[in-house]
Amino acid sequence: MQINVDGARIVADLEKLATFSDTESPVITRIVYSESDQRARAWLKEECIASGLTVREDALGNMFARWPGTDPAAPAVGTGSHIDAIPHSGRFDGTVGVLGALESIRALQRGGFKPRRSIELLAFISEEPTRFGIGCLGSRMLCGSLTPEKASALKDRQDESLDTVRHAARFAGPLEKVQLPAGYYSSFVELHIEQGPILEKENIPLGIVTSIAAPAALRILIEGDGGHAGAVLMSQRRDAFMGAAEIALAVEAAAKGTGSVDTVGTCGLVEVFPGLANSIPNKVKLELDIRDSDLARRDSVLQKVAHACQEIAARRKLQITSTTLNADAPATCGTEVVSALESACAEEKIAYKKMVSRAYHDSLFMSRIAPSAMLFIPCKNGVSHRPDEFAAPRDLGNGALVLARALATLAS
C-alpha cells in the first residue's frame, strides 16, 4: 500500500495550534483548562470531525477521535499525545503526537486503507504538571492508577479544585467513568520529539522506544535554627541550607554511583527561608526528581538519599522529613508494537535506533492497559520546553509516515 503523508500540512497545523497561546509566538503557554487551551481543543475537534472522525470527550477532558473499523467490536488501536504546554515553551512537545497522528490517519484514508480495528486518536488532558502538580493526569485516570477520590482532591496554585476547574471548562460528569474498560485498546503508539540530542548527533531519522523511564518525586523539608549572620558562631550553627546543599550533592553522587547513563537525579526546586543574605536559613524545602528505566536501580538511589538525609540530620543536628509525591514504575514497551514500528521503518527504508525514553509520557501509563511503544523524531540540539524547540519538516513527515504504516499493521 502506498502511503503519502502531507508534511506541509503537519507544519501548517502546528503553526495554527501555536496561535492558541497566552504568550506571543514563538513562545507558547497553554495551561490545561485555560481559555487558550479551550480554543485549541475546539479547533482540534473541528479538524478531527472534518477528517471523518467521531469525537467524544470524557468527564476529565480527554478527547477521543475515532476512525471506525470494519470490526467495531474489536479493541481499538490508540495513538496520540497532548496539546497542553508549560509556560514559555515551544510548539512541538506533545503536539507532534496529536497532529502528526491526525495526518497519519488522513494519509491512510487517502490511500484507501480500511482498518479492521478502529483507530482512535487521543489528545490527553493535562500531560504537563503545571496546573495541578502531577503529570499525565489524563492517562493516569484512563488506566486507573489515579483514583477519582485523589483526583478530586487536587488543587491548583489558586487553591481551586480539579472539579471546580473542569466544571468551569464545561467538563461534567463523574470522574468514576473516566477509567477505560479492560480490553479497550489492543495497542497504543505515541509519536513524539526526542527531547534529547542523540538522534540528531548520530544523524538517525527515527528512534523506536523500547522502555520508558519513570520518576520518583520527593519533597524534603530541612529545619534548623535561624539567627544573625554575624552573631552566631560557625561552631554553633544549625544551618538548614548547608544540610540541603549536602542532600543535593548526595542525590548527584547516588545517581552517578549506579554506573548507568539511564539513572538521573535532579534537585530542581529550592526554597530558602527567610531568604535574606544576613540571616542564617532556618528552613529549606527541596523537591527532587530521581528517575531510571530500571525500577530496582532507581529505588536504590532513593534508599541512598534516605540514608544520606538521616546521616546529615544527625551530624548537623537538623530535622529532616521527606515526603514521596509520586513514584511511578518504568515501562517496557510492547514487543508487537515495537515490531510494527520496525517493520514500518524497513518498508519505508528509513533508518532507526532503538532507545530509552528518559522523559516520561502518557505512553508510560497507557502501557498499564495495552501494549504500547513510542516513536521519536529528532529535535534541534535536543532542546525541548523552550521557545526554540524545533523539529524539521522532513523529520515530521518521516515520523507520520512510519506511524501510519504501523497503525495500518496494528489495525489489520
Steps between C-alpha positions, in 0.01 A plus 500: 500500500632840401478756782555868426533730800447872455788641705410857411159451656655382826713814507198718424295327770780551754519868408125538538496324837781731617268799457295375797732624772512741792838624375597629157654257250754341497456488876218258585304495827191282503399388848238230533139629524610857423322708239778441246488126571125498442536681167772258393282202587204644308718544191641147531150358534394675180803362315425146615134522402599642158719190457202270552580405859245458776593717798412459866639645823491345845422667831862603548551637150689222323404523131445189289470523120414162347528367147261204515630167376313221325492310831380771742474250787873422487733689737624815327851614415584820687739778411549858616661728755419839658457864399538679835830687529700622797553878529748650252559179308497393134255370243612138448489320836192278505334676209703300245343184641150638453525684169749255351267214588206687348694532174590129521130417511428737212779337297352155558159629399641650180674172425172310516592299811210336684590420862355190661556642847392857561785749521455757776689825543535620859577851617576437866404763752768655723813304411701786645501541880480879477155556647441219748855389579457153350596396149299277265176567684278379216684177426540423872123507535436311177710209622373516858829586672345818644171458681209743459526583870865602474436687177216698654730603784748663262523880515679759289710790628188713538364230733229406250412133491520286188123457507442875519736569211378221272137592557579861410652365178173312435625150575231348716413152615648271764873430490420135574411463132838617369685170544490293182349151510730200478599416145401838357826526301692222331808724474614858535779696329613859560696719260720757676807717463798338671558788745864394493801528268576139407316466169625831368860436609504154343309618191232233541150593373289309755517345844291204609452503875532165676465623858382814678667630814284619787571744779466497871428850628589592857439807712754540779467749785817592690457693826771652717555822694506848352695793631712803420763428231762686699415411858470119492836322500561233235546231765155573642300503180217272393482640145214341306643601163836331566307180565299552183818553300640171626177323406516640147857375466395161640235475227762568234743247649233229532384545142854491362583208727274251322736497202208527256440791265127440544506604867447872557434710808399864514445746781284744307326701769667670796309737730707662774343670804516782590699559182719789621875538448560600863279234659594135556242278323276325751298301247549373144262315273646281224319313225688216333448302181675162481433281200620191320377239253581233761277504808741324737786727399289812547379384839860433607567870441198589713636284781841667481338844513293394802811375680681824416213702649521301823877544526489873419218558749694331780836662422365853450230473768222575250147372464451350153170357378436351156170456319459291185287693251490215249708196410388356169639177362687505167347328199625244252348559157279241335697271269223487238484879479878529479498235226233690305712817517815312393317342206362839398851650503628211288212537253566872461880453503544743790783434746422483871659447839353310792515720807378580849266790570652680794209743511170345593182532301137392488620175339648403837149475642336365186745210523314397816192411292631416151828415324652841429805658339630837387650633178750786534601757241811719544474848646756772439784493755286273718316807626149474645272702730650817351380740229785390270377140505501384135438192286575511128215446248677196354520338843135577567411332171715194573338459840145528368577262211643225719223553754237464225648173378527363854139598573393318184681187616358515851147570375494221241 
